[in-house]
């Protein structure tokens, strides 16, 4: 993981020092997440995302870029205040993500973006009403995640952009359990809606 971060950091610095056609900056926002394959539905697990990006124009209306960001994903049960004994479950998955994307400008304000994000799982935790799962109840997640994504980019000012995306894993973040559990029934996949603001630093 340290080697990957070092290589990507060098790429960011290298792109930043090249011709002016490369732009770069920072980004921050939040995720609304759920995990397909568990016992819950809905984007009830919020998370933060933060990192940096570089991109370049390939043609007047076409651009490409890459990002390196910390992204919180996972799942949680929806609390029902009418239930005196709520079913509490929280899954927290923290990733280092490396999205690579292409974009098409439909006009001066709106662009369509799409690409694939490579994720590395930094850590994970599962929680119920008794706290963190004990070691004997923990089942490891896969280290790597692969998420195609599509979304929209909005030019707010020369320096500020907003970005809205939908991403879905094509590789399971965890396989099907041997027996159905109250919180886990099938292969599990990250399902993420994200919103972020981008601030350009090279101008």
C-alpha positions, -999 to +999 in steps of 0.1 A: +000+000+000+028+024+009+045+017-025+012+024-043+007+057-025+043+067-033+040+059-070+007+078-073+021+108-054+050+109-078+025+109-107+006+138-092+038+158-087+050+149-122+018+159-139+017+191-119+052+201-132+044+194-168+028+216-194+000+240-185-025+218-202-025+197-170-046+209-141-046+196-106-061+203-072-079+189-041-113+174-036-136+168-006-172+155-002-193+127+011-207+093+002-241+078+006-235+041+006-251+007+009-239-029+004-258-052-020-261-086-005-267-077+031-301-076+049-306-039+045-316-015+017-310+022+012-281+046+013-281+049+051-244+048+057-228+082+052-190+086+048-164+112+039-142+114+009-111+135+004-080+136-018-065+151-049-068+150-087-050+157-120-066+159-154-058+170-190-078+179-221-076+154-249-097+175-272-118+207-268-147+187-254-129+156-240-107+153-209-092+125-189-079+124-153-071+104-122-076+108-085-063+095-053-087+097-024-097+083+010-133+071+008-156+057+036-181+031+025-202+004+041-237-002+053-260+003+083-295-007+094-321+020+094-332+028+129-369+026+136-379+048+166-411+027+170-391-004+176-382-007+213-354-031+205-338-018+173-318-040+150-285-022+151-259-031+124-230-009+111-204-019+085-175+006+081-151+001+052-123+026+046-106+026+012-078+042-006-093+047-041-076+054-074-103+064-100-093+068-136-119+086-158-128+103-191-152+132-194-172+148-222-183+185-220-218+189-232-215+227-228-195+252-208-210+241-175-220+204-176-198+174-184-205+137-183-178+116-166-172+078-165-144+055-156-133+028-131-121+031-096-095+008-081-098+005-043-076-009-015-092-017+018-074+001+046-095-012+075-130-025+083-152-029+113-187-043+120-208-032+149-241-043+165-259-033+197-231-050+218-203-031+201-176-044+177-179-080+165-157-103+186-128-119+166-146-153+164-176-136+146-155-115+122-152-126+085-125-108+065-133-086+035-114-087+002-085-063+001-093-050-034-124-033-049-132-025-085-160+000-092-171+013-126-188+047-122-207+073-141-217+108-132-218+145-139-193+174-134-205+210-130-182+240-136-192+265-108-162+289-113-128+287-130-114+271-099-144+252-084-163+222-097-189+199-083-191+162-091-220+137-086-213+100-092-229+065-090-205+036-085-211-002-081-185-029-074-181-056-100-159-077-077-174-089-044-161-071-013-169-103+005-183-137-007-215-155+002-215-170+037-217-207+042-251-201+059-274-171+056-269-148+086-292-121+100-270-093+084-254-111+054-271-133+028-253-131-005-220-120-022-216-083-011-209-054-034-203-017-026-230+006-040-221+043-037-235+077-045-209+104-040-208+142-042-176+162-041-163+197-046-130+201-066-107+231-061-081+238-088-047+247-074-025+252-105-040+285-118 
